[in-house]
Amino acid sequence: MVNVGRVRAEYDDSQSLQASDILDFYFASDRRFGSLAAYYTDCTPLKRLDRQKTMKNPLSAEALRQLFLDARTYNSWQDRPVSDEILHQIHELTRMGPTSANCCPARFIFVKSAEAKARLLECVDKGNREKTETAPVTVIVAYDMEFYTKLDQLFPHTNARSWFEGKDEKILDTAYRNGTLQGAYLMMAARALGLDCGPMTGFKPQKVDEAFLGGTTFRSNFLVNLGYGSEEGLFERSPRFAFDEACQLI
Ligand SMILES: Cc1cc2nc3c(=O)[nH]c(=O)nc-3n(C[C@H](O)[C@H](O)[C@H](O)COP(=O)(O)O)c2cc1C
């Protein structure tokens, strides 16, 4: 357990703490004090981390392996639970990823209980059932079609809400694009915290919307199984495009 007072005192005096200490502090202080705003009004640890410029250094080879090079899409899972605390931590990181006008349209439903899991399995394609049933958590990555009503809170320096009101195509475009980006941030956050992911679109979105999102303005986008992956059932890594096949440098 992190000693928040100690970390705070050390951090006030020095710039030498590691990112992991600061993240521990960030999570611990958020849990203990409800909101960082109440505790550290103008100087959250993550802002301090920015100032420290440690985020500008390339990550270690170990980190790059964990996030990208060795990271795989998992189909089976170790019998190891995923705590609610780590789900909160995943969200803490995910929410920092950029979205247009900071619109943050993604909504995440962490399906963990046996009852909710059983309901979700009804909506999932046959080939995805076993991995979804055995995953400790499945996230429904959804987007809110009324995201723009929250822009007074999220983008307060201008009337961004008016950019969307009555513009259905722009609303869908923006919600889907940015909600999908946020789903990707969630997967990278989970990997950064040592978890593995299994994203899926093999499900009936309409059924998920009825079973989980009734009475909201949310729509399901894709699902992500979360847990600690087991190598069992892992396919050979499929090829990826070389730079020249996918990129132009002009
Ligand atoms: C949006 C999305 C939807 C996917 N849907 C499914 C799915 O329904 N069922 C499945 O078995 N795999 C699904 N996958 C897994 C992909 O096939 C897998 O991520 C890809 O082949 C790369 O595998 P790797 O991460 O192990 O290299 C999906 C992946 C993504 C990103």
The ligand as an SDF file (V2000), in Angstrom:
LIG
                    3D

 31 33  0  0  0  0  0  0  0  0999 V2000
  -11.9800   -4.2350  -33.6370 C   0  0  0  0  0  0  0  0  0  0  0  0
  -11.5270   -5.6780  -33.6010 C   0  0  0  0  0  0  0  0  0  0  0  0
  -12.4610   -6.6910  -33.7270 C   0  0  0  0  0  0  0  0  0  0  0  0
  -12.0760   -8.0290  -33.6420 C   0  0  0  0  0  0  0  0  0  0  0  0
  -13.0370   -9.0020  -33.6710 N   0  0  0  0  0  0  0  0  0  0  0  0
  -12.6930  -10.2620  -33.3960 C   0  0  0  0  0  0  0  0  0  0  0  0
  -13.6780  -11.2560  -33.2180 C   0  0  0  0  0  0  0  0  0  0  0  0
  -14.8820  -11.0050  -33.2760 O   0  0  0  0  0  0  0  0  0  0  0  0
  -13.2760  -12.5260  -32.9420 N   0  0  0  0  0  0  0  0  0  0  0  0
  -11.9540  -12.8470  -32.8290 C   0  0  0  0  0  0  0  0  0  0  0  0
  -11.6400  -14.0070  -32.5630 O   0  0  0  0  0  0  0  0  0  0  0  0
  -10.9840  -11.9320  -33.0060 N   0  0  0  0  0  0  0  0  0  0  0  0
  -11.3200  -10.6440  -33.2570 C   0  0  0  0  0  0  0  0  0  0  0  0
  -10.3370   -9.6750  -33.3660 N   0  0  0  0  0  0  0  0  0  0  0  0
   -8.9290  -10.0700  -33.1960 C   0  0  0  0  0  0  0  0  0  0  0  0
   -8.0470   -9.8270  -34.4390 C   0  0  0  0  0  0  0  0  0  0  0  0
   -8.2040  -10.8340  -35.3690 O   0  0  0  0  0  0  0  0  0  0  0  0
   -6.5910   -9.7360  -33.9470 C   0  0  0  0  0  0  0  0  0  0  0  0
   -6.4910   -8.6050  -33.0990 O   0  0  0  0  0  0  0  0  0  0  0  0
   -5.5880   -9.5910  -35.0930 C   0  0  0  0  0  0  0  0  0  0  0  0
   -5.5790  -10.7420  -35.8940 O   0  0  0  0  0  0  0  0  0  0  0  0
   -4.1800   -9.3340  -34.5670 C   0  0  0  0  0  0  0  0  0  0  0  0
   -3.7600  -10.3440  -33.6810 O   0  0  0  0  0  0  0  0  0  0  0  0
   -2.5030  -10.1170  -32.7130 P   0  0  0  0  0  0  0  0  0  0  0  0
   -2.8640   -8.9450  -31.8430 O   0  0  0  0  0  0  0  0  0  0  0  0
   -2.4040  -11.3730  -31.8890 O   0  0  0  0  0  0  0  0  0  0  0  0
   -1.3240   -9.8690  -33.5570 O   0  0  0  0  0  0  0  0  0  0  0  0
  -10.7060   -8.3570  -33.4720 C   0  0  0  0  0  0  0  0  0  0  0  0
   -9.7720   -7.3190  -33.3530 C   0  0  0  0  0  0  0  0  0  0  0  0
  -10.1630   -6.0100  -33.3930 C   0  0  0  0  0  0  0  0  0  0  0  0
   -9.1380   -4.9130  -33.1800 C   0  0  0  0  0  0  0  0  0  0  0  0
  1  2  1  0
  2  3  1  0
  2 30  2  0
  3  4  2  0
  4  5  1  0
  4 28  1  0
  5  6  2  0
  6  7  1  0
  6 13  1  0
  7  8  2  0
  7  9  1  0
  9 10  1  0
 10 11  2  0
 10 12  1  0
 12 13  2  0
 13 14  1  0
 14 15  1  0
 14 28  1  0
 15 16  1  0
 16 17  1  0
 16 18  1  0
 18 19  1  0
 18 20  1  0
 20 21  1  0
 20 22  1  0
 22 23  1  0
 23 24  1  0
 24 25  2  0
 24 26  1  0
 24 27  1  0
 28 29  2  0
 29 30  1  0
 30 31  1  0
M  END
$$$$
